[in-house]
Amino acid sequence: MTSAEHDRSAPRPVDVVELAGVHKSFGDVLVLDDIDFRVAQGEVVLLLGPSGSGKSTLLRTINCLERVDRGTVRVAGELIGFSEGARRKHLKEAAVARQRRRTGMVFQSFNLFPTMTALENVASGPRHVLGAAKETAHSEARRLLELVGLGDKCHNYPTQLSGGQQQRVAIARALAMKPSVMLFDEPTSALDPEMVREVLDVMVALRAEGITMIVVSHEMGFARAAADRVVFMSDGKIIADQSPEAFFDDPDNPRIRQFLSKIL
């Protein structure tokens, strides 16, 4: 059997994220228009598109910061934001908060607790949400800070860290909750250019760890180095879902060519 035949016969990894027929509007503005989208275990997917195309809203529906108007969102097989059944109902906030533990969200801003050290920021969720013992939470927090290259900054407060270091603490804090998928919404956009690389290097390292990631970013270097797929959105629709090589080197859609001409 050739390697190509082997690849075709290999089972597809389990889908960690699955959106089916998702619609979302803000008032009269349709932001997500019949979105079907899947991400398998261990995949890294880059979401690209112009401002207002729906990328960030798509991310926010995955962890129920926005509830969909129609369609379904599942994470690790669980319906997000609604009860199962033909007459689904909105889940109460406590149930939604429990579901959000399946997703680690990293925003543009770092949102660290200013009165806590890096170690305490990372250990806070496991201790106070998951009920982990202090020693266990701190041990795991040290491991994660080592993973993001900040093992020597455990006892530093956010004001003692650069922007890039703070974002790496935020990534470690999200990982500490052991999410099924990591969601990144423009994680480097608030950073000075020289700090961008250190955050992207951490994200590339997470790929090597097998972490499932969905990333909204215009960092083309990361796309080529770490993404398995590039999903391009425009006007609330997915209009391309391709390998980075096909997307960047041989775009067959004029809207994509126009977009790339402005950012490359």
N, C-alpha and C positions, 0 to 999 in steps of 0.2 A: 504493500500500500504506500502510495506517495504521501509526502507531508501534506500536500494540498487536500488529498482525499481524507487523510486523518483529521485535518481541521474541519472539513465539512461534516464528518461523522461525529465529532466531539459535541457533547451536549452543551447548550448555551448556559453560562452561569446563571444562578438565580437572580431575578430582577429585585433590586433593593428598592428602587423607586419606579412607580408606574402611574402615569397620568393618562386618563382615557376620556376623550370628548370634553375637555375642560374649557369652560367659558368663564370669563370674569369681566365685569364692566364696572366703571366708576361713573355713576350717573348715566349720561347718554354715550359715554366713550367706551367702546369695546376694546379691552386691553389684551385679553387672551381669547382667541377665536378658534374653538374646536381643536385644542391641543392634544395630541397623542405623543407621549414621550416616555422612554424607558431607559433606565440605567442599571446595568448588571453589577453584581458584586465585584469590587476591585477596579471598576472602570473609572477613568477620569474624563469628564465631559466638559468642554469649554463652550459657554454660551456667548455668542457674538451677535452684534446688531447695533443699529443706530440708536440714539437716545429716544426713548418712548416706544421702543419695539416690543416691550413686555418682558424683558429678561429678568429684571429684579422682581417683578410681580410673580413670575413663574416660580422663582426661588421661594418667595414668601408664601405661596400656596402650599409648598411642600412641608413647611413647618407650621402651617395654619396661622401665620401672621395675617394672612388674607384668606377668607373662606371663599370657595368657588361658588359661582351661581348655578352652574350645571356641570355634570361630569363627575369623575371620581379621581381622588389622589390617594395612593397607597404607598406606605413606607414599610418595608419588611413584611408585606402582605396585609397590613392593618389599614383599614379605611380611616383617613385623616379628617377630623372635624365633624364627622357625622356618625350616627348609629347605623349599623348594618340593617338590611331589610328593604322591602319595597317602599315603605313610607319612612324614609330616613329622617332623623331629627338632628338638629344641632346638638353636639355634645356640650355639657357644661364645662366651664373654664378649667375646673380641677382636672377633668378627664383630658382636655386639650393640653394642659400643662404636662401631664404624664406622657402624652404622645410626643411632645416636643423633645423629650429626652432622647428620642431616636435620631434626632438631627442635631448636628453641631453647626451653629451659625457664626460666621466671622464677618463682621461688617466693615465699612470704611473706617469708622471711628472705633477706638479700642475698647471703651467702656469698662476699663479696669476699676476696681475699688481703690480709691486713692489712699485710704488709710491701711491697706493691707500690702504686705510684701508680695513679690512675685509668687513665692511658694504658697502663701495663704490664698492668693487669688485663684491659683490652679486647684488647690485642695478644697476650696469653699463649697463647690457644687457637690462633690462626692460626700463631704461631711454633712452638709445641711439639707441636701435633697435626697441623696441615696442612703444616708445613715451610716456611712463608713466610719470606722474608728479613726481617731486622729492620726495614730501612727501609720495605719494603712494608707490613709489619704495623703499624708505627707511623703511617704515612701514613693507612691505612684507619681505624685507631683514632681518630685526630684527626677524621676526617670523621664518624665515628659519634658521637663525643662532641659535635661541633657539632650533629648531627641531634637529639640528646636535650637540647640546650640547655646543655651543659657544656664548651664549647670553651675556657673560661677556667679550667677545673679539672683540666687534663691532669696536672699535677704534684702534685696534692693526694693525700694518703693517705686511706683510708676514715675514719679517726678525725677528719679535718679536714672531713668532708662531713656534711650533714644526712641524715636517713633517706631523705627523698625523693630527694636527690642520689645516695645510694648505690644506691637502686633503679634510678635512671636509668642509672647505670654498669652495673648488672647487665643491664639491657635491651640496652645497647650491646654488652656482652660476648657476649650470646647472638647478637645480629645479626652479630657479627664472623665467626661460623662459617658464614655464608651458608646458613641453614637453609631448608628448603622450607616450614616452618610454624613459627610462634611459639606456644608454649603458656604461658598465664599462669594460675597457681593462686593466686587471692586476692592479687594483687600489691600491693594497698594496705592490707591488713588490719592490718599491723604498723606503719602510719604514723599520726602525729598528724593530725587532721582537716585542718589547714592545709597539710599536705604532700601530701594525696591528689590535689588538683587538678593539681599539676605533673606527677605521674606519668600521670594520665589524659590530660592534654594531649599528652604524648608519644605515648601509644597512639593517640589520634585522628590525630596526625601520621603515624604509621606506616600507618594506613589509607589516607591520601592517597598514600603511597608504594607502595601496592599490596601490602603485606605480608599474607600469609594468617595469620589469628590465630584461636585458640580460647581463650576467656577464661572462667574461673570467677570470678565477682565478683557482689556485690550492689549495685554502683554503678549506680543506675538512670539517672543522667545520662549515663554512658558508653553504656549500652544504647541510649538514644534518639539520641545524637549519632553513634555509630560502628557499631553492630551492623547487619548485614544480616539476621540471623536470631536469634531467641531460642529456645533448646531447653530445655524444662523437664523435669526428671527427678524421679521420686518412686519410692521403693522399688525402685531398680535398673532402672527402665524409663523410656524416653522417652515422655511422654504428650502433648507438644505440640512442634511445630516450626513457628514462625510468624514473620511480620514483627514488629518491635517495636510497630508501631501496632496490629496485631490483638491482640497478646499483652496489652498494657497497657490499651488503650482499650476492647476488646470481648472480654474473656476468656469463652469458652463452656464452660469446665470448672470445676466447683465446687471442685476441689482447687486450681486456679490462683487462683481468686478468694479462697479462704481464705488462701493464701500471700501474695498481694499485699496483703491487708488488714492483714497483720502487719508488712510491711516498707515500705509506702508511707506 
